[in-house]
Amino acid sequence: MMVVKEDTMTYPKPSIENDLSIVPDEDIAITARRMEAAGQLQVAKDIARLKAMGEPIHYMIGEKLVREEANGQKFEFKIREDGSEEIIGEIL
């Protein structure tokens, strides 16, 4: 484990994988970058897990709702009043 030294106190450097705790006297910008990196890492893991399960992922590109199938095909869709999805067309 790496150690970060500040003034006369020494703190363990948090690992993005397993520790998002606040380090005393750590600059808020550094904490924010660690939290953002941890969030991005978790999103990437979740997307990979869903694709491995054959599940689609949903996201937005600009104002368009996108459904990406596990095989990589992308479709623009809209959500009907009853909550179901209506495919508008394939995104190439």
PDB file of N, CA, C and O in Angstrom:
ATOM      1  N   MET A   1       0.846  -1.177   0.000  1.00  0.00           N
ATOM      2  CA  MET A   1       0.000   0.000   0.000  1.00  0.00           C
ATOM      3  C   MET A   1       0.891   1.239   0.000  1.00  0.00           C
ATOM      4  O   MET A   1       1.829   1.339   0.791  1.00  0.00           O
ATOM      5  N   MET A   2       0.587   2.186  -0.899  1.00  0.00           N
ATOM      6  CA  MET A   2       1.347   3.437  -0.941  1.00  0.00           C
ATOM      7  C   MET A   2       0.883   4.352   0.182  1.00  0.00           C
ATOM      8  O   MET A   2      -0.252   4.259   0.649  1.00  0.00           O
ATOM      9  N   VAL A   3       1.767   5.226   0.601  1.00  0.00           N
ATOM     10  CA  VAL A   3       1.434   6.153   1.676  1.00  0.00           C
ATOM     11  C   VAL A   3       1.641   7.571   1.186  1.00  0.00           C
ATOM     12  O   VAL A   3       2.639   7.878   0.535  1.00  0.00           O
ATOM     13  N   VAL A   4       0.691   8.430   1.504  1.00  0.00           N
ATOM     14  CA  VAL A   4       0.773   9.848   1.163  1.00  0.00           C
ATOM     15  C   VAL A   4       1.131  10.597   2.433  1.00  0.00           C
ATOM     16  O   VAL A   4       0.471  10.429   3.458  1.00  0.00           O
ATOM     17  N   LYS A   5       2.165  11.421   2.377  1.00  0.00           N
ATOM     18  CA  LYS A   5       2.587  12.152   3.572  1.00  0.00           C
ATOM     19  C   LYS A   5       2.189  13.616   3.432  1.00  0.00           C
ATOM     20  O   LYS A   5       2.525  14.269   2.443  1.00  0.00           O
ATOM     21  N   GLU A   6       1.486  14.115   4.409  1.00  0.00           N
ATOM     22  CA  GLU A   6       1.090  15.517   4.460  1.00  0.00           C
ATOM     23  C   GLU A   6       1.527  16.062   5.813  1.00  0.00           C
ATOM     24  O   GLU A   6       1.181  15.510   6.858  1.00  0.00           O
ATOM     25  N   ASP A   7       2.288  17.146   5.782  1.00  0.00           N
ATOM     26  CA  ASP A   7       2.823  17.728   7.008  1.00  0.00           C
ATOM     27  C   ASP A   7       3.550  16.643   7.804  1.00  0.00           C
ATOM     28  O   ASP A   7       4.463  16.004   7.281  1.00  0.00           O
ATOM     29  N   THR A   8       3.160  16.431   9.045  1.00  0.00           N
ATOM     30  CA  THR A   8       3.821  15.414   9.865  1.00  0.00           C
ATOM     31  C   THR A   8       2.961  14.164  10.011  1.00  0.00           C
ATOM     32  O   THR A   8       3.372  13.201  10.659  1.00  0.00           O
ATOM     33  N   MET A   9       1.758  14.173   9.408  1.00  0.00           N
ATOM     34  CA  MET A   9       0.871  13.025   9.536  1.00  0.00           C
ATOM     35  C   MET A   9       0.953  12.182   8.272  1.00  0.00           C
ATOM     36  O   MET A   9       1.142  12.722   7.182  1.00  0.00           O
ATOM     37  N   THR A  10       0.816  10.881   8.398  1.00  0.00           N
ATOM     38  CA  THR A  10       0.866   9.962   7.271  1.00  0.00           C
ATOM     39  C   THR A  10      -0.450   9.200   7.201  1.00  0.00           C
ATOM     40  O   THR A  10      -0.934   8.676   8.204  1.00  0.00           O
ATOM     41  N   TYR A  11      -1.028   9.146   5.984  1.00  0.00           N
ATOM     42  CA  TYR A  11      -2.296   8.459   5.774  1.00  0.00           C
ATOM     43  C   TYR A  11      -2.113   7.424   4.674  1.00  0.00           C
ATOM     44  O   TYR A  11      -1.335   7.650   3.748  1.00  0.00           O
ATOM     45  N   PRO A  12      -2.809   6.290   4.752  1.00  0.00           N
ATOM     46  CA  PRO A  12      -2.761   5.342   3.638  1.00  0.00           C
ATOM     47  C   PRO A  12      -3.460   5.948   2.429  1.00  0.00           C
ATOM     48  O   PRO A  12      -4.497   6.596   2.568  1.00  0.00           O
ATOM     49  N   LYS A  13      -2.896   5.743   1.245  1.00  0.00           N
ATOM     50  CA  LYS A  13      -3.527   6.248   0.025  1.00  0.00           C
ATOM     51  C   LYS A  13      -4.729   5.359  -0.279  1.00  0.00           C
ATOM     52  O   LYS A  13      -4.575   4.143  -0.391  1.00  0.00           O
ATOM     53  N   PRO A  14      -5.922   5.937  -0.416  1.00  0.00           N
ATOM     54  CA  PRO A  14      -7.107   5.129  -0.680  1.00  0.00           C
ATOM     55  C   PRO A  14      -7.017   4.443  -2.040  1.00  0.00           C
ATOM     56  O   PRO A  14      -6.490   5.009  -2.997  1.00  0.00           O
ATOM     57  N   SER A  15      -7.526   3.241  -2.112  1.00  0.00           N
ATOM     58  CA  SER A  15      -7.599   2.507  -3.365  1.00  0.00           C
ATOM     59  C   SER A  15      -8.969   2.744  -3.963  1.00  0.00           C
ATOM     60  O   SER A  15      -9.978   2.629  -3.267  1.00  0.00           O
ATOM     61  N   ILE A  16      -9.020   3.075  -5.251  1.00  0.00           N
ATOM     62  CA  ILE A  16     -10.302   3.297  -5.921  1.00  0.00           C
ATOM     63  C   ILE A  16     -11.145   2.030  -5.863  1.00  0.00           C
ATOM     64  O   ILE A  16     -12.372   2.097  -5.781  1.00  0.00           O
ATOM     65  N   GLU A  17     -10.489   0.882  -5.906  1.00  0.00           N
ATOM     66  CA  GLU A  17     -11.204  -0.387  -5.933  1.00  0.00           C
ATOM     67  C   GLU A  17     -12.049  -0.618  -4.687  1.00  0.00           C
ATOM     68  O   GLU A  17     -13.143  -1.175  -4.776  1.00  0.00           O
ATOM     69  N   ASN A  18     -11.549  -0.191  -3.518  1.00  0.00           N
ATOM     70  CA  ASN A  18     -12.242  -0.617  -2.305  1.00  0.00           C
ATOM     71  C   ASN A  18     -12.382   0.435  -1.214  1.00  0.00           C
ATOM     72  O   ASN A  18     -12.951   0.137  -0.164  1.00  0.00           O
ATOM     73  N   ASP A  19     -11.892   1.640  -1.416  1.00  0.00           N
ATOM     74  CA  ASP A  19     -11.946   2.613  -0.327  1.00  0.00           C
ATOM     75  C   ASP A  19     -12.238   4.004  -0.864  1.00  0.00           C
ATOM     76  O   ASP A  19     -11.396   4.611  -1.527  1.00  0.00           O
ATOM     77  N   LEU A  20     -13.411   4.498  -0.583  1.00  0.00           N
ATOM     78  CA  LEU A  20     -13.772   5.852  -0.995  1.00  0.00           C
ATOM     79  C   LEU A  20     -13.888   6.765   0.212  1.00  0.00           C
ATOM     80  O   LEU A  20     -14.564   7.792   0.157  1.00  0.00           O
ATOM     81  N   SER A  21     -13.236   6.396   1.291  1.00  0.00           N
ATOM     82  CA  SER A  21     -13.322   7.205   2.497  1.00  0.00           C
ATOM     83  C   SER A  21     -12.618   8.543   2.303  1.00  0.00           C
ATOM     84  O   SER A  21     -11.718   8.679   1.473  1.00  0.00           O
ATOM     85  N   ILE A  22     -13.039   9.500   3.068  1.00  0.00           N
ATOM     86  CA  ILE A  22     -12.443  10.827   3.027  1.00  0.00           C
ATOM     87  C   ILE A  22     -11.152  10.801   3.835  1.00  0.00           C
ATOM     88  O   ILE A  22     -11.135  10.349   4.980  1.00  0.00           O
ATOM     89  N   VAL A  23     -10.080  11.285   3.235  1.00  0.00           N
ATOM     90  CA  VAL A  23      -8.792  11.363   3.922  1.00  0.00           C
ATOM     91  C   VAL A  23      -8.728  12.726   4.603  1.00  0.00           C
ATOM     92  O   VAL A  23      -8.957  13.746   3.953  1.00  0.00           O
ATOM     93  N   PRO A  24      -8.421  12.764   5.897  1.00  0.00           N
ATOM     94  CA  PRO A  24      -8.350  14.054   6.596  1.00  0.00           C
ATOM     95  C   PRO A  24      -7.415  15.024   5.883  1.00  0.00           C
ATOM     96  O   PRO A  24      -6.323  14.648   5.455  1.00  0.00           O
ATOM     97  N   ASP A  25      -7.843  16.253   5.761  1.00  0.00           N
ATOM     98  CA  ASP A  25      -7.070  17.338   5.154  1.00  0.00           C
ATOM     99  C   ASP A  25      -6.794  17.149   3.666  1.00  0.00           C
ATOM    100  O   ASP A  25      -5.994  17.893   3.099  1.00  0.00           O
ATOM    101  N   GLU A  26      -7.432  16.174   3.019  1.00  0.00           N
ATOM    102  CA  GLU A  26      -7.240  16.007   1.579  1.00  0.00           C
ATOM    103  C   GLU A  26      -7.993  17.117   0.854  1.00  0.00           C
ATOM    104  O   GLU A  26      -9.118  17.455   1.223  1.00  0.00           O
ATOM    105  N   ASP A  27      -7.380  17.674  -0.159  1.00  0.00           N
ATOM    106  CA  ASP A  27      -8.013  18.717  -0.952  1.00  0.00           C
ATOM    107  C   ASP A  27      -9.301  18.172  -1.567  1.00  0.00           C
ATOM    108  O   ASP A  27      -9.327  17.041  -2.051  1.00  0.00           O
ATOM    109  N   ILE A  28     -10.352  18.962  -1.549  1.00  0.00           N
ATOM    110  CA  ILE A  28     -11.654  18.515  -2.048  1.00  0.00           C
ATOM    111  C   ILE A  28     -11.589  18.157  -3.528  1.00  0.00           C
ATOM    112  O   ILE A  28     -12.309  17.261  -3.970  1.00  0.00           O
ATOM    113  N   ALA A  29     -10.746  18.833  -4.304  1.00  0.00           N
ATOM    114  CA  ALA A  29     -10.611  18.524  -5.730  1.00  0.00           C
ATOM    115  C   ALA A  29     -10.024  17.125  -5.927  1.00  0.00           C
ATOM    116  O   ALA A  29     -10.420  16.410  -6.847  1.00  0.00           O
ATOM    117  N   ILE A  30      -9.090  16.737  -5.073  1.00  0.00           N
ATOM    118  CA  ILE A  30      -8.503  15.397  -5.157  1.00  0.00           C
ATOM    119  C   ILE A  30      -9.552  14.351  -4.792  1.00  0.00           C
ATOM    120  O   ILE A  30      -9.673  13.325  -5.462  1.00  0.00           O
ATOM    121  N   THR A  31     -10.304  14.613  -3.735  1.00  0.00           N
ATOM    122  CA  THR A  31     -11.371  13.700  -3.332  1.00  0.00           C
ATOM    123  C   THR A  31     -12.391  13.557  -4.457  1.00  0.00           C
ATOM    124  O   THR A  31     -12.832  12.448  -4.758  1.00  0.00           O
ATOM    125  N   ALA A  32     -12.766  14.666  -5.075  1.00  0.00           N
ATOM    126  CA  ALA A  32     -13.740  14.635  -6.168  1.00  0.00           C
ATOM    127  C   ALA A  32     -13.220  13.808  -7.339  1.00  0.00           C
ATOM    128  O   ALA A  32     -13.975  13.036  -7.929  1.00  0.00           O
ATOM    129  N   ARG A  33     -11.934  13.961  -7.684  1.00  0.00           N
ATOM    130  CA  ARG A  33     -11.355  13.180  -8.785  1.00  0.00           C
ATOM    131  C   ARG A  33     -11.345  11.687  -8.454  1.00  0.00           C
ATOM    132  O   ARG A  33     -11.613  10.858  -9.323  1.00  0.00           O
ATOM    133  N   ARG A  34     -11.038  11.344  -7.200  1.00  0.00           N
ATOM    134  CA  ARG A  34     -11.055   9.933  -6.800  1.00  0.00           C
ATOM    135  C   ARG A  34     -12.459   9.355  -6.898  1.00  0.00           C
ATOM    136  O   ARG A  34     -12.653   8.241  -7.385  1.00  0.00           O
ATOM    137  N   MET A  35     -13.439  10.132  -6.426  1.00  0.00           N
ATOM    138  CA  MET A  35     -14.826   9.670  -6.463  1.00  0.00           C
ATOM    139  C   MET A  35     -15.306   9.507  -7.908  1.00  0.00           C
ATOM    140  O   MET A  35     -15.968   8.523  -8.238  1.00  0.00           O
ATOM    141  N   GLU A  36     -14.971  10.471  -8.763  1.00  0.00           N
ATOM    142  CA  GLU A  36     -15.378  10.393 -10.165  1.00  0.00           C
ATOM    143  C   GLU A  36     -14.735   9.191 -10.851  1.00  0.00           C
ATOM    144  O   GLU A  36     -15.399   8.472 -11.598  1.00  0.00           O
ATOM    145  N   ALA A  37     -13.446   8.972 -10.599  1.00  0.00           N
ATOM    146  CA  ALA A  37     -12.754   7.824 -11.193  1.00  0.00           C
ATOM    147  C   ALA A  37     -13.374   6.510 -10.722  1.00  0.00           C
ATOM    148  O   ALA A  37     -13.525   5.574 -11.507  1.00  0.00           O
ATOM    149  N   ALA A  38     -13.730   6.443  -9.451  1.00  0.00           N
ATOM    150  CA  ALA A  38     -14.357   5.235  -8.916  1.00  0.00           C
ATOM    151  C   ALA A  38     -15.715   5.005  -9.571  1.00  0.00           C
ATOM    152  O   ALA A  38     -16.066   3.870  -9.894  1.00  0.00           O
ATOM    153  N   GLY A  39     -16.473   6.071  -9.766  1.00  0.00           N
ATOM    154  CA  GLY A  39     -17.773   5.958 -10.427  1.00  0.00           C
ATOM    155  C   GLY A  39     -17.640   5.486 -11.863  1.00  0.00           C
ATOM    156  O   GLY A  39     -18.399   4.624 -12.306  1.00  0.00           O
ATOM    157  N   GLN A  40     -16.680   6.044 -12.598  1.00  0.00           N
ATOM    158  CA  GLN A  40     -16.461   5.639 -13.986  1.00  0.00           C
ATOM    159  C   GLN A  40     -16.034   4.178 -14.071  1.00  0.00           C
ATOM    160  O   GLN A  40     -16.472   3.449 -14.961  1.00  0.00           O
ATOM    161  N   LEU A  41     -15.186   3.756 -13.150  1.00  0.00           N
ATOM    162  CA  LEU A  41     -14.745   2.366 -13.116  1.00  0.00           C
ATOM    163  C   LEU A  41     -15.929   1.437 -12.868  1.00  0.00           C
ATOM    164  O   LEU A  41     -16.048   0.400 -13.521  1.00  0.00           O
ATOM    165  N   GLN A  42     -16.803   1.797 -11.937  1.00  0.00           N
ATOM    166  CA  GLN A  42     -17.957   0.954 -11.636  1.00  0.00           C
ATOM    167  C   GLN A  42     -18.925   0.901 -12.806  1.00  0.00           C
ATOM    168  O   GLN A  42     -19.474  -0.162 -13.098  1.00  0.00           O
ATOM    169  N   VAL A  43     -19.146   2.023 -13.482  1.00  0.00           N
ATOM    170  CA  VAL A  43     -20.033   2.035 -14.653  1.00  0.00           C
ATOM    171  C   VAL A  43     -19.482   1.109 -15.731  1.00  0.00           C
ATOM    172  O   VAL A  43     -20.235   0.333 -16.319  1.00  0.00           O
ATOM    173  N   ALA A  44     -18.176   1.178 -16.001  1.00  0.00           N
ATOM    174  CA  ALA A  44     -17.560   0.307 -17.007  1.00  0.00           C
ATOM    175  C   ALA A  44     -17.744  -1.169 -16.636  1.00  0.00           C
ATOM    176  O   ALA A  44     -18.028  -1.995 -17.503  1.00  0.00           O
ATOM    177  N   LYS A  45     -17.584  -1.499 -15.356  1.00  0.00           N
ATOM    178  CA  LYS A  45     -17.778  -2.881 -14.899  1.00  0.00           C
ATOM    179  C   LYS A  45     -19.229  -3.318 -15.084  1.00  0.00           C
ATOM    180  O   LYS A  45     -19.496  -4.435 -15.529  1.00  0.00           O
ATOM    181  N   ASP A  46     -20.167  -2.432 -14.739  1.00  0.00           N
ATOM    182  CA  ASP A  46     -21.584  -2.769 -14.861  1.00  0.00           C
ATOM    183  C   ASP A  46     -21.990  -2.960 -16.317  1.00  0.00           C
ATOM    184  O   ASP A  46     -22.755  -3.872 -16.628  1.00  0.00           O
ATOM    185  N   ILE A  47     -21.488  -2.111 -17.214  1.00  0.00           N
ATOM    186  CA  ILE A  47     -21.784  -2.250 -18.644  1.00  0.00           C
ATOM    187  C   ILE A  47     -21.251  -3.581 -19.156  1.00  0.00           C
ATOM    188  O   ILE A  47     -21.960  -4.296 -19.864  1.00  0.00           O
ATOM    189  N   ALA A  48     -20.023  -3.921 -18.812  1.00  0.00           N
ATOM    190  CA  ALA A  48     -19.436  -5.194 -19.247  1.00  0.00           C
ATOM    191  C   ALA A  48     -20.245  -6.378 -18.722  1.00  0.00           C
ATOM    192  O   ALA A  48     -20.462  -7.353 -19.442  1.00  0.00           O
ATOM    193  N   ARG A  49     -20.690  -6.290 -17.465  1.00  0.00           N
ATOM    194  CA  ARG A  49     -21.483  -7.372 -16.871  1.00  0.00           C
ATOM    195  C   ARG A  49     -22.812  -7.537 -17.599  1.00  0.00           C
ATOM    196  O   ARG A  49     -23.220  -8.658 -17.903  1.00  0.00           O
ATOM    197  N   LEU A  50     -23.491  -6.419 -17.881  1.00  0.00           N
ATOM    198  CA  LEU A  50     -24.772  -6.487 -18.586  1.00  0.00           C
ATOM    199  C   LEU A  50     -24.605  -7.057 -19.986  1.00  0.00           C
ATOM    200  O   LEU A  50     -25.402  -7.892 -20.415  1.00  0.00           O
ATOM    201  N   LYS A  51     -23.573  -6.613 -20.704  1.00  0.00           N
ATOM    202  CA  LYS A  51     -23.334  -7.134 -22.051  1.00  0.00           C
ATOM    203  C   LYS A  51     -23.032  -8.626 -22.012  1.00  0.00           C
ATOM    204  O   LYS A  51     -23.500  -9.374 -22.872  1.00  0.00           O
ATOM    205  N   ALA A  52     -22.252  -9.070 -21.021  1.00  0.00           N
ATOM    206  CA  ALA A  52     -21.936 -10.495 -20.885  1.00  0.00           C
ATOM    207  C   ALA A  52     -23.198 -11.315 -20.622  1.00  0.00           C
ATOM    208  O   ALA A  52     -23.275 -12.483 -21.004  1.00  0.00           O
ATOM    209  N   MET A  53     -24.181 -10.705 -19.972  1.00  0.00           N
ATOM    210  CA  MET A  53     -25.454 -11.374 -19.688  1.00  0.00           C
ATOM    211  C   MET A  53     -26.406 -11.302 -20.876  1.00  0.00           C
ATOM    212  O   MET A  53     -27.494 -11.876 -20.834  1.00  0.00           O
ATOM    213  N   GLY A  54     -25.999 -10.591 -21.949  1.00  0.00           N
ATOM    214  CA  GLY A  54     -26.860 -10.444 -23.119  1.00  0.00           C
ATOM    215  C   GLY A  54     -27.922  -9.373 -22.962  1.00  0.00           C
ATOM    216  O   GLY A  54     -28.870  -9.323 -23.746  1.00  0.00           O
ATOM    217  N   GLU A  55     -27.780  -8.523 -21.971  1.00  0.00           N
ATOM    218  CA  GLU A  55     -28.768  -7.474 -21.697  1.00  0.00           C
ATOM    219  C   GLU A  55     -28.406  -6.185 -22.438  1.00  0.00           C
ATOM    220  O   GLU A  55     -27.224  -5.893 -22.619  1.00  0.00           O
ATOM    221  N   PRO A  56     -29.401  -5.415 -22.866  1.00  0.00           N
ATOM    222  CA  PRO A  56     -29.113  -4.120 -23.494  1.00  0.00           C
ATOM    223  C   PRO A  56     -28.759  -3.076 -22.438  1.00  0.00           C
ATOM    224  O   PRO A  56     -29.091  -3.220 -21.261  1.00  0.00           O
ATOM    225  N   ILE A  57     -28.083  -2.034 -22.883  1.00  0.00           N
ATOM    226  CA  ILE A  57     -27.831  -0.890 -22.010  1.00  0.00           C
ATOM    227  C   ILE A  57     -28.529   0.314 -22.626  1.00  0.00           C
ATOM    228  O   ILE A  57     -28.684   0.392 -23.845  1.00  0.00           O
ATOM    229  N   HIS A  58     -28.943   1.237 -21.796  1.00  0.00           N
ATOM    230  CA  HIS A  58     -29.672   2.424 -22.238  1.00  0.00           C
ATOM    231  C   HIS A  58     -28.910   3.666 -21.813  1.00  0.00           C
ATOM    232  O   HIS A  58     -28.395   3.736 -20.697  1.00  0.00           O
ATOM    233  N   TYR A  59     -28.839   4.646 -22.706  1.00  0.00           N
ATOM    234  CA  TYR A  59     -28.174   5.909 -22.400  1.00  0.00           C
ATOM    235  C   TYR A  59     -28.672   6.972 -23.367  1.00  0.00           C
ATOM    236  O   TYR A  59     -29.522   6.701 -24.214  1.00  0.00           O
ATOM    237  N   MET A  60     -28.147   8.165 -23.240  1.00  0.00           N
ATOM    238  CA  MET A  60     -28.539   9.264 -24.125  1.00  0.00           C
ATOM    239  C   MET A  60     -27.336   9.758 -24.906  1.00  0.00           C
ATOM    240  O   MET A  60     -26.219   9.816 -24.392  1.00  0.00           O
ATOM    241  N   ILE A  61     -27.585  10.114 -26.161  1.00  0.00           N
ATOM    242  CA  ILE A  61     -26.624  10.840 -26.984  1.00  0.00           C
ATOM    243  C   ILE A  61     -27.329  12.144 -27.334  1.00  0.00           C
ATOM    244  O   ILE A  61     -28.264  12.157 -28.135  1.00  0.00           O
ATOM    245  N   GLY A  62     -26.882  13.229 -26.737  1.00  0.00           N
ATOM    246  CA  GLY A  62     -27.600  14.495 -26.898  1.00  0.00           C
ATOM    247  C   GLY A  62     -28.989  14.350 -26.310  1.00  0.00           C
ATOM    248  O   GLY A  62     -29.143  14.051 -25.126  1.00  0.00           O
ATOM    249  N   GLU A  63     -30.000  14.563 -27.139  1.00  0.00           N
ATOM    250  CA  GLU A  63     -31.391  14.432 -26.698  1.00  0.00           C
ATOM    251  C   GLU A  63     -31.994  13.080 -27.062  1.00  0.00           C
ATOM    252  O   GLU A  63     -33.148  12.810 -26.729  1.00  0.00           O
ATOM    253  N   LYS A  64     -31.229  12.224 -27.742  1.00  0.00           N
ATOM    254  CA  LYS A  64     -31.744  10.933 -28.202  1.00  0.00           C
ATOM    255  C   LYS A  64     -31.564   9.852 -27.138  1.00  0.00           C
ATOM    256  O   LYS A  64     -30.501   9.725 -26.532  1.00  0.00           O
ATOM    257  N   LEU A  65     -32.624   9.079 -26.926  1.00  0.00           N
ATOM    258  CA  LEU A  65     -32.538   7.891 -26.079  1.00  0.00           C
ATOM    259  C   LEU A  65     -31.973   6.763 -26.933  1.00  0.00           C
ATOM    260  O   LEU A  65     -32.440   6.533 -28.049  1.00  0.00           O
ATOM    261  N   VAL A  66     -30.968   6.057 -26.413  1.00  0.00           N
ATOM    262  CA  VAL A  66     -30.295   5.002 -27.168  1.00  0.00           C
ATOM    263  C   VAL A  66     -30.377   3.690 -26.395  1.00  0.00           C
ATOM    264  O   VAL A  66     -30.161   3.637 -25.185  1.00  0.00           O
ATOM    265  N   ARG A  67     -30.695   2.644 -27.132  1.00  0.00           N
ATOM    266  CA  ARG A  67     -30.672   1.278 -26.597  1.00  0.00           C
ATOM    267  C   ARG A  67     -29.576   0.543 -27.359  1.00  0.00           C
ATOM    268  O   ARG A  67     -29.659   0.386 -28.577  1.00  0.00           O
ATOM    269  N   GLU A  68     -28.548   0.089 -26.638  1.00  0.00           N
ATOM    270  CA  GLU A  68     -27.455  -0.649 -27.268  1.00  0.00           C
ATOM    271  C   GLU A  68     -27.571  -2.112 -26.868  1.00  0.00           C
ATOM    272  O   GLU A  68     -27.532  -2.463 -25.689  1.00  0.00           O
ATOM    273  N   GLU A  69     -27.715  -2.951 -27.881  1.00  0.00           N
ATOM    274  CA  GLU A  69     -27.830  -4.383 -27.643  1.00  0.00           C
ATOM    275  C   GLU A  69     -26.460  -4.958 -27.283  1.00  0.00           C
ATOM    276  O   GLU A  69     -25.433  -4.323 -27.521  1.00  0.00           O
ATOM    277  N   ALA A  70     -26.451  -6.145 -26.719  1.00  0.00           N
ATOM    278  CA  ALA A  70     -25.196  -6.783 -26.317  1.00  0.00           C
ATOM    279  C   ALA A  70     -24.278  -7.026 -27.511  1.00  0.00           C
ATOM    280  O   ALA A  70     -23.060  -7.101 -27.349  1.00  0.00           O
ATOM    281  N   ASN A  71     -24.853  -7.150 -28.715  1.00  0.00           N
ATOM    282  CA  ASN A  71     -24.043  -7.377 -29.914  1.00  0.00           C
ATOM    283  C   ASN A  71     -23.509  -6.078 -30.519  1.00  0.00           C
ATOM    284  O   ASN A  71     -22.831  -6.108 -31.547  1.00  0.00           O
ATOM    285  N   GLY A  72     -23.808  -4.939 -29.892  1.00  0.00           N
ATOM    286  CA  GLY A  72     -23.284  -3.654 -30.349  1.00  0.00           C
ATOM    287  C   GLY A  72     -24.241  -2.831 -31.200  1.00  0.00           C
ATOM    288  O   GLY A  72     -23.973  -1.656 -31.454  1.00  0.00           O
ATOM    289  N   GLN A  73     -25.356  -3.419 -31.648  1.00  0.00           N
ATOM    290  CA  GLN A  73     -26.328  -2.649 -32.430  1.00  0.00           C
ATOM    291  C   GLN A  73     -26.929  -1.567 -31.548  1.00  0.00           C
ATOM    292  O   GLN A  73     -27.223  -1.794 -30.375  1.00  0.00           O
ATOM    293  N   LYS A  74     -27.110  -0.372 -32.137  1.00  0.00           N
ATOM    294  CA  LYS A  74     -27.673   0.755 -31.400  1.00  0.00           C
ATOM    295  C   LYS A  74     -28.959   1.210 -32.070  1.00  0.00           C
ATOM    296  O   LYS A  74     -29.046   1.298 -33.295  1.00  0.00           O
ATOM    297  N   PHE A  75     -29.945   1.494 -31.247  1.00  0.00           N
ATOM    298  CA  PHE A  75     -31.239   1.939 -31.737  1.00  0.00           C
ATOM    299  C   PHE A  75     -31.683   3.181 -30.976  1.00  0.00           C
ATOM    300  O   PHE A  75     -31.517   3.275 -29.760  1.00  0.00           O
ATOM    301  N   GLU A  76     -32.250   4.133 -31.713  1.00  0.00           N
ATOM    302  CA  GLU A  76     -32.925   5.244 -31.058  1.00  0.00           C
ATOM    303  C   GLU A  76     -34.318   4.744 -30.699  1.00  0.00           C
ATOM    304  O   GLU A  76     -34.951   4.034 -31.481  1.00  0.00           O
ATOM    305  N   PHE A  77     -34.790   5.115 -29.521  1.00  0.00           N
ATOM    306  CA  PHE A  77     -36.119   4.680 -29.110  1.00  0.00           C
ATOM    307  C   PHE A  77     -36.815   5.789 -28.346  1.00  0.00           C
ATOM    308  O   PHE A  77     -36.200   6.773 -27.937  1.00  0.00           O
ATOM    309  N   LYS A  78     -38.106   5.605 -28.164  1.00  0.00           N
ATOM    310  CA  LYS A  78     -38.853   6.506 -27.289  1.00  0.00           C
ATOM    311  C   LYS A  78     -39.661   5.651 -26.329  1.00  0.00           C
ATOM    312  O   LYS A  78     -39.909   4.470 -26.572  1.00  0.00           O
ATOM    313  N   ILE A  79     -40.058   6.269 -25.250  1.00  0.00           N
ATOM    314  CA  ILE A  79     -40.847   5.571 -24.240  1.00  0.00           C
ATOM    315  C   ILE A  79     -42.299   6.005 -24.399  1.00  0.00           C
ATOM    316  O   ILE A  79     -42.618   7.193 -24.343  1.00  0.00           O
ATOM    317  N   ARG A  80     -43.160   5.034 -24.594  1.00  0.00           N
ATOM    318  CA  ARG A  80     -44.594   5.309 -24.755  1.00  0.00           C
ATOM    319  C   ARG A  80     -45.217   5.660 -23.405  1.00  0.00           C
ATOM    320  O   ARG A  80     -44.601   5.479 -22.355  1.00  0.00           O
ATOM    321  N   GLU A  81     -46.424   6.154 -23.454  1.00  0.00           N
ATOM    322  CA  GLU A  81     -47.131   6.519 -22.222  1.00  0.00           C
ATOM    323  C   GLU A  81     -47.316   5.335 -21.283  1.00  0.00           C
ATOM    324  O   GLU A  81     -47.354   5.506 -20.064  1.00  0.00           O
ATOM    325  N   ASP A  82     -47.433   4.117 -21.854  1.00  0.00           N
ATOM    326  CA  ASP A  82     -47.615   2.931 -21.007  1.00  0.00           C
ATOM    327  C   ASP A  82     -46.290   2.391 -20.457  1.00  0.00           C
ATOM    328  O   ASP A  82     -46.273   1.384 -19.749  1.00  0.00           O
ATOM    329  N   GLY A  83     -45.176   3.067 -20.786  1.00  0.00           N
ATOM    330  CA  GLY A  83     -43.866   2.670 -20.274  1.00  0.00           C
ATOM    331  C   GLY A  83     -43.085   1.734 -21.176  1.00  0.00           C
ATOM    332  O   GLY A  83     -41.921   1.438 -20.907  1.00  0.00           O
ATOM    333  N   SER A  84     -43.713   1.267 -22.243  1.00  0.00           N
ATOM    334  CA  SER A  84     -42.999   0.376 -23.161  1.00  0.00           C
ATOM    335  C   SER A  84     -42.099   1.187 -24.096  1.00  0.00           C
ATOM    336  O   SER A  84     -42.260   2.399 -24.241  1.00  0.00           O
ATOM    337  N   GLU A  85     -41.152   0.494 -24.723  1.00  0.00           N
ATOM    338  CA  GLU A  85     -40.218   1.149 -25.637  1.00  0.00           C
ATOM    339  C   GLU A  85     -40.689   0.990 -27.077  1.00  0.00           C
ATOM    340  O   GLU A  85     -41.193  -0.064 -27.465  1.00  0.00           O
ATOM    341  N   GLU A  86     -40.520   2.043 -27.857  1.00  0.00           N
ATOM    342  CA  GLU A  86     -40.799   1.986 -29.292  1.00  0.00           C
ATOM    343  C   GLU A  86     -39.513   2.346 -30.024  1.00  0.00           C
ATOM    344  O   GLU A  86     -38.979   3.443 -29.860  1.00  0.00           O
ATOM    345  N   ILE A  87     -39.020   1.405 -30.840  1.00  0.00           N
ATOM    346  CA  ILE A  87     -37.806   1.637 -31.612  1.00  0.00           C
ATOM    347  C   ILE A  87     -38.128   2.600 -32.749  1.00  0.00           C
ATOM    348  O   ILE A  87     -39.057   2.369 -33.523  1.00  0.00           O
ATOM    349  N   ILE A  88     -37.360   3.679 -32.845  1.00  0.00           N
ATOM    350  CA  ILE A  88     -37.526   4.655 -33.922  1.00  0.00           C
ATOM    351  C   ILE A  88     -36.683   4.246 -35.121  1.00  0.00           C
ATOM    352  O   ILE A  88     -37.133   4.344 -36.263  1.00  0.00           O
ATOM    353  N   GLY A  89     -35.476   3.793 -34.869  1.00  0.00           N
ATOM    354  CA  GLY A  89     -34.611   3.357 -35.958  1.00  0.00           C
ATOM    355  C   GLY A  89     -33.229   3.007 -35.454  1.00  0.00           C
ATOM    356  O   GLY A  89     -32.864   3.317 -34.320  1.00  0.00           O
ATOM    357  N   GLU A  90     -32.457   2.345 -36.329  1.00  0.00           N
ATOM    358  CA  GLU A  90     -31.098   1.950 -35.970  1.00  0.00           C
ATOM    359  C   GLU A  90     -30.159   3.135 -36.122  1.00  0.00           C
ATOM    360  O   GLU A  90     -30.305   3.945 -37.037  1.00  0.00           O
ATOM    361  N   ILE A  91     -29.205   3.227 -35.225  1.00  0.00           N
ATOM    362  CA  ILE A  91     -28.165   4.255 -35.288  1.00  0.00           C
ATOM    363  C   ILE A  91     -26.931   3.584 -35.862  1.00  0.00           C
ATOM    364  O   ILE A  91     -26.420   2.612 -35.307  1.00  0.00           O
ATOM    365  N   LEU A  92     -26.462   4.115 -36.979  1.00  0.00           N
ATOM    366  CA  LEU A  92     -25.295   3.507 -37.638  1.00  0.00           C
ATOM    367  C   LEU A  92     -24.015   4.167 -37.254  1.00  0.00           C
ATOM    368  O   LEU A  92     -22.949   3.770 -37.724  1.00  0.00           O
TER     369      LEU A  92
END
